[in-house]
């Protein structure tokens, strides 16, 4: 029989928040309450695991093979796996006085068998648990319209015309239908093709010397169309419009054409103004107008996050918009000949597409060899000053176009790369790492390709350098592991985790090291991992887990930074454990285990000390 207790069991925290009313009643009817003194052994591999525990007070550490692998505190749960397996994998011991709810194993097994979402939240691997957590969140929170499937949006039925029809006849048909565009069926080179004719094409056609009644619609229609699948999320259609700078996308179900989704129709569905920001950037005619668009980014990010959008979608969307902002700004502050004879790049997390909120500027300018521009100093100064006004703080390390090191002709950059690789400057490897994450945003992208190709060429076969470069994964490691340090803490306010040093950095830099060795041109961590898997340089399951762990850590950082912005605090990389729910702390533990496994993989690959 359950013990008497003054406070009810809370069903607000995962995984118990996904139980049905009947399952909640089952839990209430079987719960007990138990206390353990400091130092008490709660469970060992030799004991019968009869209960699952949900902590009310105190902390419990889990030891496996003599190593602390987890520390639990209220409202964490533990021993689910032991109950289901019939044996604990390690020793669970009270670090201080502990009070906990006690759930009988029979009840726990009934919940696992009767609720797939509950089971996924408890037992699945990181990828499945993140998916389950997202699904659970969607069932409890307002579903952002960004997550709606394209087929559920307002798709206009396709209206087809033959490619040989003259423009006057096409316009007459469009007028009768009340439409502003038509799909064009045509045959070219013996192959059927589909194009689109819009009022913009009509405007351009009217400037042609051929009269409209003698001009076939195939001559002015656009046959390079952007398509999305009907089952894709609406966010994918939005991203496609922004990336390709189009106002309409073709919606398909397999190969079948269902219709056309326009930006106006999409915007009526989307619960934020992301495409509006892109349009404002594109239509800006002054720095002030561009600034107005840039200053909306943080609000857009907060809306996407509160609406349940995945962090990888948010980062992709923000990266696309930032690149357009940077390119547009550069066109305002630099003369046309400078734009044409240079390549503006962003680097670091911005280059990888993994920076969400504005942290600092990491940018550079590659100039064509022999090109001289008297306005260069003023142009780069205005660029950095404007970005600061847009809310992008200056880089503390001065990695910006105003620094001569990061504003050089191609030959100068090649000399710098050589020095970073073989010189004595301690900053060299870091500068090389930053540069190898570069992405072109404006100007002649071939300059960046040449610089990267040169770097790959001079590094070929430099096994000793690759090993030294990869060794930085342990730059911020703590002796004995982070969970050991956590075990010595008591006040939850003291439990602070550096998401960058102990989380994202070893993932990003480890993957960057492999990408450098194998001469990859991809810059995003996930993209690099996908190529490494395809070339069999890393196990597929490890790569998948690393991507999931990276996105989880990015999500925790975003949530923390948004809270800091709301409170008017400076943004940092620290996460307070007290701000994480039970599931997030469990996922953090899983992520750390994945990072540890990745480090072991790299230590073996590069013969690094363990």
Secondary structure, 3 states (H helix, E strand, C coil): CCCCCCCCCCCCCCCHHHCCHHHHHHHHHHCEEEEECCCCEEECCCCCCCEEEEEEECEEEEEECCEEEEEEECCCEECHHHHHHCCCCCEEEECCCEEEEEEEHHHHHHHHHHCHHHHHHHHCCHHHHHHHHHHHHHHHCCCCHHHCEHHHCCCEECCEEECCCEHHHHHHHHHHHCCCEEEEEEEECCEEEEEEEEHHHHHHHHCCCCCHHHCEHHHCCECCCCEEECCCEHHHHHHHHHHHCCCEEEEEECCEEEEEEEHHHHHHHCCCCHHHHHHHHHHCCCHHHHHHHHCCHHHHHHHHHHCCCCHHHHHHHHHHHHHHHHHHHHHHHCCHHHHHCEEEEECHHHHHCCCCCCCCCCEEEEECCCCCCCCHHHHHHHHHHHHHHCCCCCCCCCCCCCCHHHEEEHHHHHHHHHHHHHCCCCCHHHHHHHHCCCEEEEECCHHHHHHHHHHHHHHCCCHHHHHHHHHHHHCCCCCCCHHHHHHCCCCHHHCEEECHHHHHHHHHHHHHHHHHHCCCCCCCHHHHHHHHHHCCCCCHHHHHHHHHHHHHHHHHHHHHHHHHHHCCCCCCCEEEHHHCCHHHHHHHHHHHHHHHHHHHHHHHHHCCCC
